[in-house]
Amino acid sequence: MEQALKAANREYKQTDQRLKKIKGDYEEALKIAEEKQQLQQEIKKLKEEEKALKHRISTLNEEKKSQEEQLKLLQQKIELNKENTIYLPAGGFTVGSDIPPGKYIVKPHGGNGNFLVNNGSKANIMLGERSESIYLEEYMLEFEKGDTIGTSLPTKYIPVISEDE
């Protein structure tokens, strides 16, 4: 009997050890299942974000295309309007008498220098044909009747035609 009892105790201990191992494996499997569920939720969220980003990219590409088309039309209008370019020497001028009011692209017409509108309150820039960083090669500005222009270099004014013209 004693031997049978010892054998039963050994078998009980072995069974208990197997049970503990199975419980450990089960708890680990539960953790893995929980992590899997969390990862699936993250994947779902990331896929939704990816879909939203793809839509945003598509929208931005459409906007870019539209703006590029508008820019192309504006560039064509400016090219067509170059024949109406106004050339002024260095000096002081008044909008309405020396140059008509409107939107212009102002460019240097030889050299580098200062370009002021209304004594610098509306524009105060350095225009130039050099590629140095302090000089702008062109500047777009809307002139109103009565604005005063002061330049230390010859300039050219290319009219920009608005959409309704």
Backbone as a chain_set.jsonl record, in Angstrom:
{"seq": "MEQALKAANREYKQTDQRLKKIKGDYEEALKIAEEKQQLQQEIKKLKEEEKALKHRISTLNEEKKSQEEQLKLLQQKIELNKENTIYLPAGGFTVGSDIPPGKYIVKPHGGNGNFLVNNGSKANIMLGERSESIYLEEYMLEFEKGDTIGTSLPTKYIPVISEDE", "coords": {"N": [[0.797, -1.181, 0.0], [1.907, 1.177, 0.842], [3.781, 1.638, -1.129], [2.127, 1.961, -3.302], [0.833, 4.246, -2.472], [2.972, 6.061, -2.426], [3.591, 6.016, -5.141], [1.243, 7.059, -6.133], [1.366, 9.613, -4.986], [3.653, 10.59, -6.281], [2.682, 10.557, -8.883], [0.619, 12.372, -8.505], [2.092, 14.742, -7.912], [3.472, 15.038, -10.331], [1.308, 15.421, -12.046], [0.289, 17.723, -10.917], [2.409, 19.5, -11.465], [2.317, 19.463, -14.27], [-0.196, 20.574, -14.574], [0.236, 23.145, -13.491], [2.047, 24.082, -15.398], [0.396, 24.017, -17.65], [-1.498, 25.906, -16.832], [0.153, 28.187, -16.772], [0.87, 28.305, -19.487], [-1.687, 28.739, -20.498], [-2.342, 31.255, -19.367], [-0.373, 32.788, -20.61], [-1.191, 32.442, -23.246], [-3.623, 33.798, -23.103], [-2.675, 36.411, -22.663], [-1.326, 36.793, -25.088], [-3.492, 36.617, -26.833], [-4.909, 38.88, -26.018], [-3.029, 40.889, -26.651], [-2.983, 40.463, -29.383], [-5.567, 41.243, -30.05], [-5.414, 43.968, -29.363], [-3.452, 44.772, -31.187], [-4.825, 44.272, -33.566], [-6.814, 46.203, -33.335], [-5.227, 48.499, -33.424], [-4.186, 48.191, -36.002], [-6.528, 48.45, -37.479], [-7.178, 51.108, -36.851], [-4.922, 52.392, -37.921], [-5.268, 51.753, -40.624], [-7.585, 53.194, -41.146], [-6.586, 55.763, -40.731], [-4.7, 55.771, -42.782], [-6.388, 55.637, -44.984], [-7.71, 58.089, -44.716], [-5.514, 59.804, -45.016], [-4.744, 59.176, -47.638], [-6.969, 60.142, -48.973], [-6.73, 62.845, -48.321], [-4.302, 63.432, -49.573], [-5.043, 62.998, -52.214], [-6.945, 65.043, -52.473], [-5.273, 67.267, -52.063], [-3.575, 66.961, -54.272], [-5.402, 67.429, -56.33], [-6.032, 70.088, -55.732], [-3.521, 71.203, -56.136], [-3.163, 70.72, -58.858], [-5.229, 72.305, -59.882], [-4.36, 74.835, -59.011], [-1.955, 74.976, -60.391], [-2.934, 75.084, -62.985], [-4.288, 77.539, -62.842], [-2.106, 79.193, -62.367], [-0.711, 78.815, -64.75], [-2.517, 79.949, -66.57], [-2.495, 82.58, -65.601], [0.198, 83.212, -66.045], [0.199, 83.086, -68.833], [-1.518, 85.227, -69.382], [0.027, 87.293, -68.366], [2.227, 87.114, -70.048], [0.961, 87.757, -72.467], [0.337, 90.336, -71.845], [2.709, 91.65, -71.689], [3.316, 93.34, -73.717], [2.175, 95.653, -72.936], [3.842, 96.661, -71.052], [5.261, 98.997, -68.842], [7.869, 101.288, -68.785], [9.985, 102.904, -66.545], [12.3, 105.435, -65.602], [14.888, 105.778, -63.057], [13.743, 107.5, -60.164], [11.056, 109.655, -58.957], [7.567, 108.992, -58.866], [4.011, 109.24, -59.545], [1.126, 107.371, -58.974], [-1.498, 107.172, -61.162], [-0.973, 109.466, -62.543], [1.608, 109.154, -63.665], [1.68, 106.443, -64.034], [-0.823, 104.033, -64.624], [-3.332, 103.063, -62.163], [-3.402, 99.768, -60.698], [-2.618, 96.197, -60.717], [0.69, 95.096, -60.748], [3.648, 93.451, -61.932], [6.708, 94.202, -60.804], [9.878, 94.831, -62.059], [13.459, 95.025, -62.162], [15.06, 97.206, -64.488], [17.661, 97.18, -65.387], [20.455, 97.22, -63.486], [20.692, 97.601, -59.875], [18.855, 98.4, -56.9], [16.958, 100.565, -54.673], [13.436, 100.283, -54.055], [10.615, 101.955, -53.41], [7.34, 102.442, -52.12], [4.986, 104.79, -51.332], [6.731, 106.122, -49.532], [7.92, 103.904, -48.362], [6.041, 102.725, -46.713], [4.177, 101.087, -47.932], [5.642, 99.478, -49.63], [8.994, 98.446, -49.453], [11.691, 97.596, -50.762], [14.568, 95.852, -52.091], [15.452, 95.85, -55.332], [16.831, 93.958, -58.003], [19.027, 92.739, -60.582], [20.962, 91.0, -60.015], [21.911, 87.852, -58.576], [22.169, 87.928, -55.893], [21.275, 87.493, -52.479], [20.025, 89.675, -51.228], [18.618, 91.075, -53.103], [15.582, 91.28, -54.883], [14.278, 89.739, -57.767], [11.878, 90.269, -58.887], [8.709, 91.767, -58.062], [5.409, 91.694, -56.912], [2.693, 93.892, -56.893], [-0.136, 95.839, -55.945], [-1.115, 98.858, -57.171], [-2.558, 101.894, -56.12], [-4.522, 104.763, -56.995], [-2.793, 107.75, -56.453], [-0.752, 106.658, -54.946], [2.734, 106.888, -54.237], [5.772, 106.414, -55.965], [9.118, 105.62, -55.515], [12.261, 105.21, -56.871], [15.61, 103.983, -57.154], [16.644, 102.968, -59.361], [16.214, 102.091, -62.84], [13.02, 100.835, -63.739], [10.636, 98.28, -64.678], [7.188, 97.765, -65.344], [4.948, 95.31, -65.398], [1.735, 94.82, -66.353], [-0.725, 93.01, -64.514], [-3.348, 91.071, -65.338], [-6.571, 90.878, -64.014], [-8.844, 88.217, -63.007], [-11.434, 88.836, -63.942], [-11.034, 90.342, -66.171]], "CA": [[0.0, 0.0, 0.0], [2.782, 2.332, 0.914], [4.361, 1.86, -2.454], [1.059, 2.476, -4.148], [0.608, 5.601, -2.028], [4.104, 6.82, -2.918], [3.421, 6.121, -6.589], [0.123, 7.976, -6.358], [1.882, 10.948, -4.666], [4.517, 10.994, -7.405], [1.803, 10.846, -10.021], [-0.077, 13.606, -8.169], [3.04, 15.841, -8.077], [3.713, 15.212, -11.765], [0.083, 15.974, -12.606], [0.217, 19.09, -10.431], [3.392, 20.263, -12.237], [1.772, 19.625, -15.626], [-1.313, 21.514, -14.463], [0.814, 24.477, -13.342], [2.599, 24.46, -16.706], [-0.749, 24.291, -18.528], [-2.053, 27.191, -16.393], [1.087, 29.206, -17.255], [0.681, 28.396, -20.933], [-3.007, 29.321, -20.722], [-2.243, 32.687, -19.064], [0.428, 33.379, -21.698], [-2.057, 32.464, -24.43], [-4.578, 34.892, -22.897], [-1.951, 37.647, -22.907], [-1.092, 36.883, -26.533], [-4.787, 36.917, -27.462], [-5.206, 40.282, -25.724], [-2.117, 41.685, -27.477], [-3.444, 40.326, -30.775], [-6.752, 42.092, -30.191], [-4.946, 45.355, -29.36], [-2.777, 45.004, -32.469], [-5.852, 44.344, -34.603], [-7.444, 47.515, -33.205], [-4.258, 49.469, -33.931], [-4.144, 48.032, -37.46], [-7.766, 49.042, -37.993], [-7.031, 52.554, -36.715], [-3.919, 52.824, -38.903], [-5.875, 51.66, -41.954], [-8.492, 54.34, -41.267], [-5.73, 56.936, -40.909], [-4.127, 55.671, -44.129], [-7.459, 55.996, -45.922], [-7.904, 59.541, -44.593], [-4.342, 60.451, -45.604], [-4.82, 59.015, -49.095], [-7.994, 61.083, -49.431], [-6.152, 64.196, -48.202], [-3.296, 63.548, -50.64], [-5.795, 63.14, -53.456], [-7.506, 66.391, -52.465], [-4.167, 68.205, -52.258], [-3.131, 66.842, -55.663], [-6.39, 68.128, -57.144], [-5.83, 71.521, -55.5], [-2.255, 71.568, -56.784], [-3.416, 70.748, -60.298], [-6.046, 73.488, -60.142], [-3.517, 76.019, -58.84], [-1.0, 75.005, -61.5], [-3.678, 75.565, -64.15], [-4.5, 78.97, -62.646], [-0.806, 79.837, -62.555], [-0.415, 78.786, -66.183], [-3.371, 80.974, -67.199], [-1.986, 83.886, -65.202], [1.452, 83.43, -66.768], [-0.146, 83.379, -70.221], [-2.045, 86.582, -69.413], [1.149, 88.205, -68.167], [3.0, 87.099, -71.3], [0.198, 88.529, -73.448], [0.273, 91.722, -71.425], [4.042, 92.251, -71.694], [3.341, 94.436, -74.7], [1.716, 96.848, -72.233], [4.81, 96.961, -70.007], [5.621, 100.409, -68.688], [9.259, 101.453, -68.36], [10.227, 104.197, -65.904], [13.677, 105.586, -65.147], [15.003, 106.036, -61.625], [13.135, 108.773, -59.807], [9.814, 109.634, -58.212], [6.402, 108.95, -59.751], [2.716, 109.184, -58.88], [0.154, 106.487, -59.62], [-2.646, 107.937, -61.652], [-0.493, 110.419, -63.548], [2.761, 108.579, -64.364], [1.392, 105.025, -64.285], [-2.215, 103.78, -64.231], [-3.525, 102.162, -61.028], [-3.59, 98.369, -61.049], [-1.653, 95.227, -60.197], [1.849, 94.99, -61.626], [4.894, 92.804, -61.553], [7.758, 95.209, -60.945], [11.188, 94.213, -62.266], [14.504, 95.997, -62.489], [15.343, 97.348, -65.914], [19.068, 97.549, -65.407], [21.049, 97.583, -62.207], [20.142, 97.21, -58.583], [18.582, 99.578, -56.096], [15.797, 100.619, -53.782], [12.107, 100.484, -54.622], [9.74, 102.361, -52.308], [6.0, 102.926, -52.442], [4.471, 105.59, -50.21], [7.866, 106.318, -48.622], [8.272, 102.645, -47.698], [4.969, 102.159, -45.88], [3.478, 100.057, -48.706], [6.689, 98.582, -50.12], [10.352, 98.928, -49.239], [12.472, 96.416, -51.144], [15.753, 96.006, -52.93], [15.278, 95.164, -56.615], [18.095, 93.828, -58.711], [19.21, 91.657, -61.543], [21.946, 90.085, -59.465], [21.31, 86.739, -57.847], [22.489, 88.048, -54.471], [20.061, 87.264, -51.698], [19.333, 90.888, -50.773], [17.858, 91.656, -54.208], [14.485, 90.538, -55.497], [14.258, 89.886, -59.223], [10.574, 90.823, -59.237], [7.845, 92.009, -56.916], [4.052, 91.968, -57.372], [2.079, 94.89, -56.026], [-1.3, 96.551, -56.48], [-0.98, 100.304, -56.998], [-3.803, 102.653, -56.077], [-4.354, 106.162, -57.4], [-2.207, 108.582, -55.413], [0.473, 106.055, -54.409], [3.967, 107.471, -54.768], [6.826, 105.434, -56.226], [10.469, 106.159, -55.522], [13.222, 104.16, -57.213], [16.978, 104.422, -57.445], [17.046, 102.226, -60.548], [15.143, 101.995, -63.831], [12.133, 99.702, -63.465], [9.569, 98.006, -65.641], [5.948, 97.405, -64.698], [4.157, 94.44, -66.281], [0.38, 94.738, -65.795], [-1.314, 91.706, -64.255], [-4.777, 91.144, -65.64], [-7.356, 90.129, -63.051], [-9.681, 87.15, -63.574], [-12.63, 89.35, -64.608], [-10.684, 91.135, -67.364]], "C": [[0.856, 1.268, 0.0], [3.374, 2.647, -0.44], [3.316, 2.435, -3.402], [0.77, 3.939, -3.788], [1.737, 6.511, -2.513], [3.976, 7.046, -4.429], [2.308, 7.12, -6.913], [0.568, 9.418, -6.067], [2.795, 11.472, -5.78], [3.666, 11.388, -8.608], [1.039, 12.151, -9.785], [0.842, 14.812, -8.386], [3.308, 16.125, -9.552], [2.495, 15.866, -12.431], [-0.055, 17.443, -12.194], [1.198, 19.985, -11.202], [2.9, 20.507, -13.661], [0.631, 20.647, -15.62], [-0.792, 22.944, -14.32], [1.384, 24.971, -14.667], [1.465, 24.815, -17.67], [-1.384, 25.632, -18.155], [-1.166, 28.34, -16.878], [0.945, 29.419, -18.752], [-0.647, 29.072, -21.271], [-2.969, 30.834, -20.482], [-1.433, 33.411, -20.141], [-0.394, 33.478, -22.978], [-3.094, 33.587, -24.315], [-3.914, 36.246, -23.16], [-1.73, 37.85, -24.394], [-2.384, 37.234, -27.264], [-5.159, 38.381, -27.238], [-4.325, 41.205, -26.556], [-2.546, 41.648, -28.935], [-4.652, 41.229, -31.013], [-6.35, 43.568, -30.228], [-4.273, 45.695, -30.686], [-3.784, 45.101, -33.604], [-6.569, 45.688, -34.554], [-6.52, 48.61, -33.733], [-4.179, 49.41, -35.452], [-5.377, 48.678, -38.088], [-7.675, 50.565, -37.96], [-6.047, 53.092, -37.748], [-4.47, 52.762, -40.323], [-6.842, 52.811, -42.188], [-7.696, 55.619, -41.489], [-5.121, 56.944, -42.308], [-5.165, 56.089, -45.167], [-7.691, 57.508, -45.909], [-6.736, 60.288, -45.233], [-4.351, 60.333, -47.127], [-5.848, 59.981, -49.676], [-7.448, 62.507, -49.401], [-5.12, 64.435, -49.304], [-3.997, 63.754, -51.982], [-6.377, 64.553, -53.573], [-6.419, 67.429, -52.731], [-3.638, 68.156, -53.692], [-4.099, 67.552, -56.605], [-6.239, 69.638, -56.993], [-4.571, 72.002, -56.208], [-2.463, 71.692, -58.29], [-4.214, 71.994, -60.674], [-5.206, 74.758, -60.034], [-2.478, 76.119, -59.944], [-1.671, 75.506, -62.771], [-3.926, 77.067, -64.048], [-3.21, 79.745, -62.877], [-0.458, 79.897, -64.038], [-1.236, 79.846, -66.92], [-2.872, 82.375, -66.865], [-0.683, 84.203, -65.927], [1.191, 83.754, -68.234], [-0.681, 84.809, -70.34], [-0.925, 87.599, -69.255], [1.988, 88.276, -69.435], [2.287, 87.941, -72.357], [0.235, 90.012, -73.116], [1.642, 92.388, -71.389], [4.149, 93.388, -72.693], [2.88, 95.743, -74.064], [2.655, 97.245, -71.093], [5.169, 98.445, -70.036], [7.052, 100.462, -68.157], [9.42, 102.84, -67.755], [11.692, 104.265, -65.47], [13.701, 105.7, -63.619], [14.377, 107.386, -61.326], [11.872, 108.595, -59.0], [8.628, 109.754, -59.147], [5.129, 108.85, -58.925], [1.782, 108.299, -59.685], [-1.077, 107.314, -59.958], [-2.221, 108.977, -62.67], [0.68, 109.825, -64.332], [2.544, 107.112, -64.757], [-0.05, 104.774, -63.843], [-2.296, 102.894, -62.979], [-3.717, 100.731, -61.53], [-2.525, 97.493, -60.425], [-0.546, 95.044, -61.225], [2.894, 94.05, -61.036], [5.98, 93.822, -61.855], [9.087, 94.476, -61.035], [12.219, 95.309, -62.501], [14.691, 96.044, -64.003], [16.767, 97.881, -66.066], [19.522, 97.956, -64.019], [20.316, 97.035, -61.006], [19.843, 98.469, -57.804], [17.338, 99.45, -55.253], [14.518, 100.861, -54.573], [11.182, 100.76, -53.447], [8.381, 102.76, -52.857], [5.465, 103.573, -51.172], [5.533, 105.717, -49.108], [8.192, 105.07, -47.805], [7.162, 102.035, -46.875], [4.201, 101.048, -46.609], [4.457, 99.028, -49.265], [8.036, 99.249, -49.881], [11.267, 97.748, -49.504], [13.697, 96.814, -51.946], [15.498, 95.181, -54.19], [16.634, 95.042, -57.279], [18.119, 92.649, -59.642], [20.253, 90.665, -61.076], [21.234, 88.975, -58.706], [21.684, 86.774, -56.368], [21.19, 88.016, -53.672], [19.349, 88.544, -51.263], [18.466, 91.51, -51.86], [16.753, 90.72, -54.664], [14.518, 90.789, -56.994], [12.924, 90.416, -59.718], [9.731, 90.935, -57.973], [6.458, 92.345, -57.445], [3.366, 92.885, -56.363], [0.885, 95.522, -56.732], [-1.145, 98.033, -56.145], [-2.358, 100.946, -57.024], [-3.511, 104.095, -56.469], [-3.844, 106.971, -56.208], [-0.977, 107.974, -54.76], [1.677, 106.745, -55.034], [5.03, 106.388, -54.863], [8.158, 106.166, -56.213], [11.451, 105.046, -55.818], [14.596, 104.771, -57.467], [17.53, 103.652, -58.64], [15.91, 102.27, -61.558], [14.32, 100.73, -63.57], [11.145, 99.514, -64.6], [8.389, 97.427, -64.881], [5.102, 96.606, -65.692], [2.776, 94.311, -65.677], [-0.071, 93.282, -65.625], [-2.798, 91.851, -64.448], [-5.521, 90.307, -64.626], [-8.264, 89.148, -63.785], [-10.869, 87.7, -64.368], [-12.316, 90.185, -65.844], [-10.52, 90.232, -68.56]], "O": [[0.595, 2.247, -0.698], [3.452, 3.809, -0.839], [3.621, 3.308, -4.214], [0.501, 4.764, -4.661], [1.473, 7.625, -2.966], [4.228, 8.146, -4.922], [2.421, 7.918, -7.843], [0.203, 10.34, -6.797], [2.718, 12.637, -6.168], [3.902, 12.408, -9.256], [0.827, 12.936, -10.71], [0.42, 15.804, -8.981], [3.366, 17.278, -9.978], [2.639, 16.752, -13.273], [-0.455, 18.292, -12.991], [0.852, 21.113, -11.554], [3.043, 21.605, -14.198], [0.507, 21.469, -16.528], [-1.318, 23.858, -14.954], [1.224, 26.139, -15.019], [1.557, 25.791, -18.414], [-1.765, 26.408, -19.031], [-1.677, 29.357, -17.346], [0.905, 30.552, -19.232], [-0.73, 29.872, -22.203], [-3.493, 31.606, -21.284], [-1.777, 34.525, -20.534], [-0.31, 34.467, -23.706], [-3.409, 34.248, -25.305], [-4.502, 37.121, -23.796], [-1.922, 38.952, -24.909], [-2.382, 38.041, -28.194], [-5.661, 39.046, -28.144], [-4.81, 42.193, -27.108], [-2.487, 42.656, -29.639], [-4.748, 41.896, -32.043], [-6.882, 44.334, -31.031], [-4.492, 46.771, -31.243], [-3.621, 45.921, -34.508], [-6.898, 46.256, -35.595], [-6.968, 49.537, -34.408], [-4.112, 50.444, -36.116], [-5.279, 49.367, -39.104], [-8.049, 51.235, -38.923], [-6.298, 54.12, -38.377], [-4.167, 53.631, -41.141], [-6.917, 53.348, -43.293], [-8.061, 56.455, -42.315], [-5.035, 57.993, -42.946], [-4.851, 56.81, -46.114], [-7.848, 58.128, -46.961], [-6.941, 61.291, -45.916], [-4.004, 61.284, -47.826], [-5.632, 60.567, -50.736], [-7.668, 63.284, -50.33], [-5.074, 65.514, -49.895], [-3.582, 64.589, -52.785], [-6.309, 65.177, -54.631], [-6.611, 68.354, -53.521], [-3.292, 69.19, -54.263], [-3.677, 68.198, -57.564], [-6.303, 70.381, -57.973], [-4.557, 73.078, -56.806], [-1.999, 72.645, -58.917], [-3.911, 72.658, -61.666], [-5.326, 75.656, -60.868], [-2.15, 77.218, -60.39], [-1.073, 76.253, -63.545], [-3.794, 77.79, -65.035], [-3.211, 80.809, -63.497], [0.033, 80.916, -64.523], [-0.718, 80.553, -67.784], [-2.83, 83.251, -67.729], [-0.478, 85.332, -66.374], [1.875, 84.595, -68.817], [-0.342, 85.523, -71.284], [-0.917, 88.636, -69.919], [2.41, 89.355, -69.852], [2.915, 88.736, -73.056], [0.169, 90.852, -74.014], [1.733, 93.578, -71.088], [4.972, 94.291, -72.536], [3.158, 96.821, -74.589], [2.298, 98.077, -70.259], [5.351, 99.05, -71.092], [7.398, 99.767, -67.202], [9.041, 103.837, -68.368], [12.256, 103.267, -65.022], [12.653, 105.716, -62.975], [14.464, 108.311, -62.134], [11.63, 107.533, -58.427], [8.665, 110.522, -60.109], [5.153, 108.437, -57.766], [1.653, 108.442, -60.901], [-1.608, 108.051, -59.128], [-2.994, 109.338, -63.557], [0.738, 109.98, -65.551], [3.159, 106.615, -65.7], [-0.457, 105.258, -62.787], [-1.416, 102.061, -62.761], [-4.148, 100.519, -62.664], [-1.648, 97.967, -59.703], [-0.806, 94.862, -62.415], [3.003, 93.882, -59.822], [6.155, 94.251, -62.996], [9.395, 93.616, -60.21], [11.886, 96.392, -62.982], [14.504, 95.046, -64.7], [17.03, 98.865, -66.756], [19.024, 98.928, -63.452], [19.463, 96.153, -61.098], [20.491, 99.496, -58.007], [16.747, 98.377, -55.133], [14.512, 101.537, -55.602], [10.987, 99.9, -52.588], [8.286, 103.349, -53.935], [5.491, 102.985, -50.091], [5.275, 105.46, -47.932], [8.686, 105.172, -46.682], [7.32, 100.92, -46.376], [3.635, 100.165, -45.964], [4.134, 97.844, -49.361], [8.197, 100.454, -50.079], [11.588, 96.986, -48.592], [13.835, 97.947, -52.407], [15.348, 93.961, -54.121], [17.487, 95.918, -57.135], [17.347, 91.699, -59.513], [20.412, 89.601, -61.674], [20.102, 89.14, -58.252], [21.537, 85.774, -55.665], [20.144, 88.461, -54.144], [18.159, 88.493, -50.953], [17.654, 92.388, -51.567], [16.964, 89.516, -54.813], [14.756, 91.912, -57.44], [12.832, 90.947, -60.824], [10.002, 90.29, -56.96], [6.328, 93.187, -58.333], [3.449, 92.681, -55.152], [0.892, 95.716, -57.948], [-1.056, 98.409, -54.976], [-3.211, 100.592, -57.837], [-2.395, 104.585, -56.295], [-4.387, 106.891, -55.106], [-0.226, 108.681, -54.089], [1.652, 107.136, -56.201], [5.173, 105.555, -53.968], [8.3, 107.218, -56.837], [11.483, 104.043, -55.105], [14.723, 105.906, -57.925], [18.733, 103.676, -58.902], [14.756, 102.466, -61.177], [14.868, 99.684, -63.223], [10.853, 100.431, -65.367], [8.558, 96.696, -63.905], [4.608, 97.142, -66.685], [2.638, 93.749, -64.591], [0.174, 92.439, -66.487], [-3.439, 92.67, -63.789], [-5.16, 89.154, -64.389], [-8.437, 89.224, -65.002], [-11.273, 87.098, -65.363], [-13.231, 90.685, -66.499], [-10.226, 90.707, -69.656]]}, "num_chains": 1, "name": "protein.A"}
